[in-house]
Amino acid sequence: MNLLTIREVCERLRISRATLYKLVKRGMLPLVKVGGKSLVPEEAILKLLGVTPRSPLSEEQAWERYYEELLRLGLTTPESREAIVAPRFADFVPVEVSGKPASALIIEEREAH
């Protein structure tokens, strides 16, 4: 059994901590306490999404199913579909620039005074 931290679950499901705790309160996700740390079984996430480990879903189908479940639970709106299923910046690649980062300039300025 693979256990995930609260942060990992939120990142994986792309939800806030508040939304995660709503799911726990509604009995849809179990929390396991280990040494005072709250963890969620990975199988519970798959069950919430309606995905079985052997399910041959493509990534796009899995996101679509996830969105439909969030919509059913009232945790999202129809308008947010694009952001969840096909985010615009998923293939964003930062541009490389030359020069010093702003943080380095600020440090140098502070050291000069």
N, C-alpha and C positions, 0 to 999 in steps of 0.2 A: 504494500500500500504506500503510495507516494503522497506525502503531506506537503501542502504549500502554505507559505506565510500569508498573512492578510494582504501585504503589499503585492506579492506574486499573484494572488487571486485577482486583485483589483486590476493589475496590469494585464493579465491574461483575458479577463472579461471586459476590459475597458470600461470599468465602472468606478464610482467613487466609494470611499469607505462607508459613507452613509447608506448608499444603495446596497452594499454588501451586508451591512447590519440589518437592513430592512428584510433582505432575503433570509437571514438567520432568524429574525424575529418571527417571520411568517412560517418558519419550519421548512423552508425550501433548501437550505444549506446547513449542514451540521458543522459545529465548531468542536475541535478536539483540543483539550488543554494538555500540554506537555511541558512540565517545568514552568508553569505560569505563562507560557506562550500559547496564543490561539493559533491553531492550524486548521486547514480545511483539506479533507481527502480529495485527491484529484478525481477519483471516481464519482464523487458527489457533483463536481462541476460538469462532468460529462453527462451525468444523469439529468441535471438541470437543463442542459442544452439539448437533451434528447439524442445525444450521440453515443453510440456504442463503440467500444474500442475497435471492433471489426468492421464498422460501417465504412464503406468505400466512398465517403463524401469528399468532394473536392474542397479546397479551402473556401472558395466562393460560396458553395452550397452550405458549408458549416456556418459561415458568417450570416447567410440568409436565414438559416434555421435559428441561429442565436438572436437575430433581430426580431423574428416573428415571436419568439418566446418572450423577449423583453416587451414587445408590444402587447402581447396577451396579458402579461403581468402588470401592465400599466406603468412600466418603468421607463418608457420612452414614448415618443410621438411619431406619427407617420412622416412628419417633416424631417426627422433626423435619420431617415433610412440611408441616404447617401453617405453621411458621415460614418455610419457604422459598417455598412456593407461594402462600400467602395470609397474609402477616404481619398480625397484629392491629392494629399501630400504623401501618400504611402511610398511613392517612388522618388521623393524629394532627395536630391543630392546637394549638399552644401557646396558653394563655390569657394575655391581656394583663393585667398588674397595674400598680398605681400604686405610687409610692415609689421609693426608691433601691435599686439592686442591692447585694447583700451586699459585693461587691468595693469599691464606692464608700464604704460605711460603714467598712470596714476601713482603707482609705487615709486617710480623714478622722481616724479614731481614732489611727492611727500618727503623723499629722502634728501632732495635738494634743499629743502627749507629747514 
